[in-house]
Amino acid sequence: ENAGDVGELERLPGAAGIKVFMGSSTGDLLVEDDEGVASILRNTRRRAAFHSEDEFRLRERLGERIEGDPASHPVWRDEIAALRCTERLVRIARQARARIHVLHISTAEEILFLEQHKDVATCEATPHHLTLSADDYGRLGTLIQMNPPVRPARHRDGVWHGIAQGIVDVLGSDHAPHTLAEKAKPYPASPSGMTGVQTLVPIMLDHVNAGRLTLQRFVDLSSHGPQRIFGMARKGRIAAGYDADFTIVDMMRREMITNAQAGSKAGWTPYDGREVTGWPVGTVIRGRRVMWEGEIVTPGQGKAVEFSEALPV
C-alpha cells in the first residue's frame, strides 16, 4: 500500500532502490499480485530488484513440504514457481516500460527465458546456486535451506550456462546470517537463508582456478556489473575519478574454509571444511588498507554509496 512512496524513499542517502518479494520468505515482505508490482514500477526510477517465486503456486504446493525433510524444500518451491514468476515479471515490466533485476536465479529454465529478454531484465546468480546441489541436503540439511532453493544439479549447470553466455550480470551473496540454533529447528520451522558474504570470493576464486569462469569474468560479475546496473557512483572500475577500492588475492593459495574464520555473528558457513584454491589476502577501500590476512587493520570509515537514477527503457 506504500508503493506511492517508493520514489521518495529510493532517494534517501545510501538507498540503492527497492527489493520486492514475489514469494513469501523470512519476514513479512510479500507483494504477490501483478498490480502491486506494476504500481511499484510506475513509481520508481531505479531498477527494482525481485525475489522471483510465484506465491500462488507455493500455496498450491504446500502439501509437497515434508515435516523434518529439508530435501523436500526444492520439491515444494519447484522450478515452475520460479519460472512462472519470472515470466510474469518480464511481462509486467514491458507493460510498464521499466527495467527490472531478477535476484538469485536458480533454474535452468529461467536462464534460457531471460536470454531472450536481456533488453528489459538483468539477473543475479549466487555462489551457492553455482556450487551446491540437492545432493547436499543429506549432508548439510537445513544449513542449505534457502529461497529460492538449492536444486538438482541440472539447474546448477544451467546457471553456469548463464555465466558462460553472459546472461547473468552480477554475483550476489544473498547473505542471511541465521544462527545455528535457528537453523537447527526441524524443517520447515527452520528459517531459510545462509551466510555468504565472507565466502563469496574464495568460493568463486576456486571456480576460476577450476576453469569454470575467467578471472576477468569474475571481476565483471562482482564489480563492474553491479556498478553498471545500479549506477553506483565512482565504483566498479580501476580508472581516474573512481574510488580506489581493491580486493587483493593470492590465486595459488590453498586454504580450508572453516566456521572459526566467520566474522559474522552467525558463526558458521555451509562450506566448513571445504578446501579452495584462491584466497583474499587484503581489502583496500578508498586507498586505505582495511583488511589484511583476515584481520581488520583500519577502523571503519564507511560512507553511503551514491546512486544515479535508472532511465526507462
C-alpha positions, -999 to 999 in steps of 0.1 A, spaced: 0 0 0 30 23 2 41 19 -34 35 56 -40 62 64 -15 89 45 -34 101 74 -55 108 94 -24 123 66 -3 147 55 -30 163 89 -30 174 86 7 211 86 12 226 51 6 194 36 -9 202 15 -40 165 11 -48 138 -14 -38 137 -52 -34 103 -69 -39 94 -104 -27 70 -121 -50 72 -153 -30 69 -155 8 102 -158 26 116 -148 60 97 -117 73 65 -101 62 76 -85 29 53 -101 3 40 -84 -29 22 -112 -47 -1 -96 -72 6 -81 -106 -10 -47 -98 12 -43 -68 43 -49 -89 31 -26 -116 24 2 -91 60 -1 -78 74 0 -113 53 31 -121 67 49 -91 104 41 -92 131 54 -115 156 29 -101 159 -7 -113 137 -26 -89 150 -60 -78 128 -90 -74 128 -123 -54 110 -143 -81 89 -172 -69 52 -174 -76 33 -172 -43 1 -187 -57 20 -219 -68 38 -220 -34 4 -221 -17 -9 -247 -40 21 -270 -33 23 -267 5 14 -304 6 47 -313 -10 65 -300 21 75 -329 43 80 -323 80 116 -329 91 128 -333 55 147 -303 41 152 -322 8 115 -316 2 122 -278 1 130 -277 -37 101 -300 -44 77 -276 -28 93 -244 -41 98 -260 -76 113 -247 -108 78 -239 -122 72 -215 -93 104 -196 -102 99 -196 -140 62 -187 -138 70 -156 -116 100 -145 -138 78 -147 -169 51 -126 -151 77 -100 -140 91 -96 -176 55 -91 -189 47 -65 -163 80 -47 -168 74 -45 -206 39 -31 -200 53 -5 -175 83 3 -198 106 -4 -169 138 -24 -164 139 -50 -137 166 -71 -119 158 -107 -110 177 -119 -80 194 -153 -72 184 -171 -104 182 -208 -95 168 -227 -125 180 -236 -160 146 -226 -175 148 -191 -161 183 -187 -177 170 -197 -211 140 -174 -208 160 -144 -197 184 -149 -225 155 -137 -248 147 -107 -226 180 -90 -218 166 -57 -230 143 -55 -201 158 -77 -174 192 -82 -157 198 -110 -133 220 -123 -104 235 -156 -96 248 -167 -62 278 -189 -52 256 -214 -35 235 -220 -66 267 -224 -86 283 -247 -60 258 -268 -42 230 -291 -54 201 -311 -40 225 -340 -33 239 -319 -5 207 -319 16 216 -353 31 249 -339 44 240 -303 52 203 -304 59 187 -271 69 220 -253 66 214 -250 29 177 -244 31 170 -211 13 147 -194 -10 148 -200 -39 161 -234 -30 193 -252 -39 181 -275 -66 191 -307 -86 225 -305 -104 210 -298 -138 198 -264 -125 233 -256 -112 246 -264 -146 220 -242 -162 231 -212 -140 267 -219 -151 255 -217 -187 241 -183 -178 276 -173 -165 293 -186 -197 269 -170 -221 268 -135 -205 232 -139 -194 240 -135 -157 250 -99 -149 261 -99 -113 271 -122 -84 254 -117 -50 259 -135 -17 222 -133 -6 238 -132 29 212 -142 56 230 -148 89 207 -170 109 222 -186 140 230 -223 142 203 -226 169 177 -212 145 189 -234 116 187 -265 139 150 -262 142 132 -291 125 121 -283 89 101 -263 80 103 -243 112 139 -237 103 144 -203 86 156 -201 50 189 -184 42 226 -188 49 258 -168 54 276 -159 22 295 -125 23 328 -138 36 329 -169 14 319 -154 -19 354 -145 -30 372 -178 -20 344 -200 -34 344 -181 -68 382 -180 -70 382 -217 -66 358 -219 -95 382 -196 -115 411 -220 -108 389 -249 -118 383 -233 -152 346 -226 -148 350 -189 -155 378 -165 -161 392 -141 -135 381 -112 -158 345 -126 -159 345 -129 -121 357 -93 -117 329 -81 -141 302 -100 -122 313 -88 -88 325 -52 -96 315 -36 -129 282 -55 -132 267 -41 -100 280 -6 -108 265 -7 -143 231 -20 -133 226 1 -102 245 32 -111 269 33 -82 290 65 -84 328 61 -86 327 23 -81 334 -8 -101 364 3 -122 401 9 -119 402 44 -135 408 80 -128 379 95 -108 368 62 -93 373 52 -57 405 31 -50 386 0 -38 405 -32 -43 405 -68 -32 440 -83 -32 440 -121 -38 465 -149 -40 453 -171 -68 476 -200 -59 470 -201 -21 452 -232 -8 431 -228 23 403 -246 41 372 -226 48 361 -231 85 335 -219 108 362 -205 130 370 -179 104 335 -165 103 333 -128 110 295 -129 110 278 -132 144 261 -163 129 295 -181 133 291 -207 106 293 -214 69 279 -243 49 314 -246 33 330 -255 66 358 -280 59 359 -272 21 394 -267 6 397 -240 -20 425 -226 -42 425 -188 -43 422 -166 -13 415 -130 -4 446 -115 13 436 -79 18 410 -52 11 417 -16 2 388 9 5 393 44 -10 430 39 -9 433 27 27 442 -9 37 412 -21 58 416 -58 60 449 -79 58 452 -116 64 418 -119 79 422 -91 104 406 -56 103 436 -32 104 418 2 100 388 15 119 355 16 100 352 46 77 322 36 56 303 61 36 269 59 20 272 49 -16 258 73 -41 235 61 -69 223 76 -101 188 72 -114 180 44 -139 163 56 -171 132 39 -185 135 15 -215 
